Amino acid sequence: VQKLSVEIPSISFVNRYRTKDGEYRHLEWSAMATEEQLIYAVAKDITLQVNSSAESDKNEQLWQSVLQTAADPIITIDTKGTILVANPATQGLFGYSESELVGHNVTILMPEPYRTEHDSYLENYLSTGEAKIIGNSREIQALKADGTIFPMVLSVSEVKTENTKMFTGIIHDLTERDKAQKELELVNNSLEEK
């Protein structure tokens, strides 16, 4: 007599339970039926993983909220200088859409000589650890999509994750400051002439 092969059904699911003391626990169940119609079930408490995942999601939402509403431009690049993140303030200041920034080299935002020198500075830092601007703020010139060059302060920090390094730059436009200084100089020159 040949025994027929019967597919044994199995299922997995997660349920949330409330304990006697009012705590919620998350259990991952794996259940399987045998040919003898017996059901075996194993439960694994995954409460820590679920809570950790929920906390990570909450932190990610908070970071995205901060990034999207920041008044100053924020840009994150990888170790090759490719833009990974450009918040709305960046897009507004430089006149590029997100798709025109993300995935492109950050040098599109730089006039010469910064444009030519940037990638070699980055390579030098990665090979020697010698920082020129990372961890500091520096006043430099930047380039808008329409070709306008303007002054800004750039603060760059290194972000290390498990697998990679990234660099985040926070930009503060100095156009209004420089404009006010020029107006003040004109007023002072005018007063000296009198």
Phi, psi and omega per residue, in radians:
V1 nan 2.237 3.139
Q2 -1.626 2.282 3.137
K3 -1.481 2.281 3.134
L4 -1.341 2.472 3.084
S5 -1.440 2.148 -3.122
V6 -1.979 2.298 3.099
E7 -1.256 2.214 -3.113
I8 -1.616 2.074 -3.116
P9 -1.225 2.488 3.044
S10 -2.452 2.633 3.134
I11 -2.426 2.724 3.029
S12 -2.350 2.455 3.098
F13 -2.778 2.865 3.114
V14 -2.073 2.341 3.073
N15 -2.206 2.647 3.070
R16 -1.870 2.286 -3.129
Y17 -2.157 2.641 3.072
R18 -1.835 2.250 -3.141
T19 -1.442 3.002 -3.140
K20 -1.020 -0.598 -3.118
D21 -1.497 0.157 3.037
G22 1.597 -0.042 3.106
E23 -1.341 2.636 3.040
Y24 -1.760 2.374 3.085
R25 -2.142 2.554 3.082
H26 -1.914 2.165 3.132
L27 -2.042 2.349 3.052
E28 -1.749 2.093 -3.087
W29 -1.799 2.434 2.955
S30 -2.205 2.141 -3.098
A31 -2.242 2.525 -3.121
M32 -2.519 2.432 3.076
A33 -1.724 2.561 3.097
T34 -1.776 2.975 3.098
E35 -1.086 -0.447 3.137
E36 -1.456 0.145 3.106
Q37 1.188 0.465 3.018
L38 -1.645 2.570 3.125
I39 -2.009 2.219 3.070
Y40 -1.924 2.327 3.134
A41 -2.328 2.457 3.086
V42 -2.205 2.323 3.101
A43 -2.013 2.411 3.109
K44 -2.160 2.240 3.131
D45 -1.315 2.013 -3.130
I46 -2.029 0.418 -3.105
T47 -0.984 -0.775 -3.120
L48 -1.083 -0.760 -3.141
Q49 -1.132 -0.736 3.139
V50 -1.116 -0.792 3.140
N51 -1.140 -0.689 3.116
S52 -1.115 -0.731 3.122
S53 -1.135 -0.731 3.124
A54 -1.124 -0.685 3.115
E55 -1.149 -0.716 3.097
S56 -1.083 -0.754 3.109
D57 -1.081 -0.722 3.137
K58 -1.125 -0.760 3.118
N59 -1.117 -0.713 3.121
E60 -1.101 -0.734 3.109
Q61 -1.117 -0.708 3.122
L62 -1.112 -0.820 3.128
W63 -1.052 -0.774 3.136
Q64 -1.091 -0.671 3.119
S65 -1.123 -0.787 3.114
V66 -1.086 -0.822 -3.110
L67 -1.062 -0.791 -3.078
Q68 -1.217 -0.473 -3.061
T69 -1.844 -0.028 -3.124
A70 -1.060 2.393 -3.140
A71 -1.262 -0.581 3.141
D72 -1.641 2.607 3.078
P73 -1.112 2.444 3.079
I74 -2.291 2.242 -3.138
I75 -2.243 2.402 3.014
T76 -2.082 2.316 3.120
I77 -2.144 2.798 3.037
D78 -1.594 -3.014 -3.063
T79 -1.264 -0.159 3.081
K80 -1.709 -0.051 -3.125
G81 1.581 0.123 3.138
T82 -1.368 2.312 -3.135
I83 -1.264 2.183 3.103
L84 -1.743 -0.642 -3.096
V85 -2.440 2.379 3.026
A86 -2.479 1.886 -3.051
N87 -1.232 2.951 -3.116
P88 -0.980 -0.589 3.116
A89 -1.123 -0.608 3.080
T90 -1.124 -0.816 -3.136
Q91 -1.061 -0.744 -3.141
G92 -1.144 -0.764 -3.104
L93 -1.196 -0.794 -3.042
F94 -1.541 -0.286 3.103
G95 1.403 0.408 3.075
Y96 -1.957 2.653 2.997
S97 -1.406 2.908 3.125
E98 -1.025 -0.732 -3.116
S99 -1.200 -0.401 3.084
E100 -1.399 -0.255 -3.135
L101 -1.804 -0.984 -3.072
V102 -1.106 2.245 -3.122
G103 1.648 -0.131 3.121
H104 -1.872 2.769 3.128
N105 -1.215 2.440 -3.097
V106 -1.076 -0.299 -3.122
T107 -1.131 -0.234 3.067
I108 -1.117 -0.286 -3.124
L109 -1.699 0.166 -3.032
M110 -2.152 2.367 2.966
P111 -1.418 3.007 3.025
E112 -1.230 2.597 0.088
P113 -1.538 -0.076 -3.089
Y114 -1.025 -0.673 -3.080
R115 -1.009 -0.839 -3.105
T116 -1.261 -0.622 -3.021
E117 -1.476 -0.404 -2.960
H118 -0.961 -0.933 -3.042
D119 -1.112 -0.581 3.103
S120 -1.229 -0.601 3.053
Y121 -1.084 -0.753 -3.129
L122 -1.120 -0.826 3.114
E123 -1.067 -0.737 3.120
N124 -1.060 -0.789 3.139
Y125 -1.083 -0.773 -3.106
L126 -1.138 -0.569 -3.132
S127 -1.532 -0.535 -3.073
T128 -1.942 -0.391 -3.055
G129 1.410 0.052 -3.139
E130 -1.427 1.957 -3.080
A131 -1.592 2.339 3.044
K132 -1.719 -0.750 -3.112
I133 -2.211 -0.370 -3.091
I134 -1.101 2.219 -3.094
G135 1.539 0.034 -3.111
N136 -2.293 3.047 2.990
S137 -2.043 2.523 -3.127
R138 -2.542 2.472 3.051
E139 -1.517 2.151 -3.132
I140 -2.445 3.106 3.076
Q141 -1.746 2.584 3.105
A142 -2.268 2.893 -3.036
L143 -2.202 2.145 3.101
K144 -1.455 2.916 3.138
A145 -1.040 -0.565 -3.112
D146 -1.467 0.070 3.107
G147 1.653 -0.075 3.122
T148 -1.207 2.298 3.050
I149 -1.762 2.332 -3.102
F150 -2.458 2.765 -3.139
P151 -1.484 2.542 3.091
M152 -2.660 2.835 2.972
V153 -1.838 2.260 3.126
L154 -2.014 2.184 3.040
S155 -1.996 2.162 -3.081
V156 -2.067 2.368 3.042
S157 -2.279 2.637 3.131
E158 -1.607 2.370 3.116
V159 -2.063 2.108 3.111
K160 -1.885 2.300 3.021
T161 -1.998 -3.075 3.128
E162 -0.967 -0.749 -2.971
N163 -1.851 -0.281 -2.976
T164 -2.692 3.040 3.021
K165 -2.032 2.575 3.031
M166 -2.422 2.894 3.119
F167 -2.270 2.273 3.136
T168 -1.959 2.253 3.106
G169 -1.977 2.313 3.041
I170 -1.940 2.259 -3.004
I171 -1.985 2.413 3.018
H172 -2.194 2.060 -3.123
D173 -1.220 2.227 -3.126
L174 -1.813 0.193 -3.088
T175 -0.986 -0.846 -3.107
E176 -1.149 -0.673 3.099
R177 -1.066 -0.834 -3.133
D178 -1.127 -0.656 3.106
K179 -1.100 -0.774 3.134
A180 -1.114 -0.690 3.120
Q181 -1.103 -0.720 3.133
K182 -1.147 -0.710 3.113
E183 -1.116 -0.690 3.124
L184 -1.141 -0.709 3.093
E185 -1.084 -0.717 3.108
L186 -1.083 -0.751 3.127
V187 -1.120 -0.795 -3.137
N188 -1.098 -0.749 3.098
N189 -1.098 -0.691 3.128
S190 -1.128 -0.708 3.127
L191 -1.179 -0.656 3.134
E192 -1.163 -0.574 3.139
E193 -1.223 -0.417 -3.090
K194 -1.412 nan nan
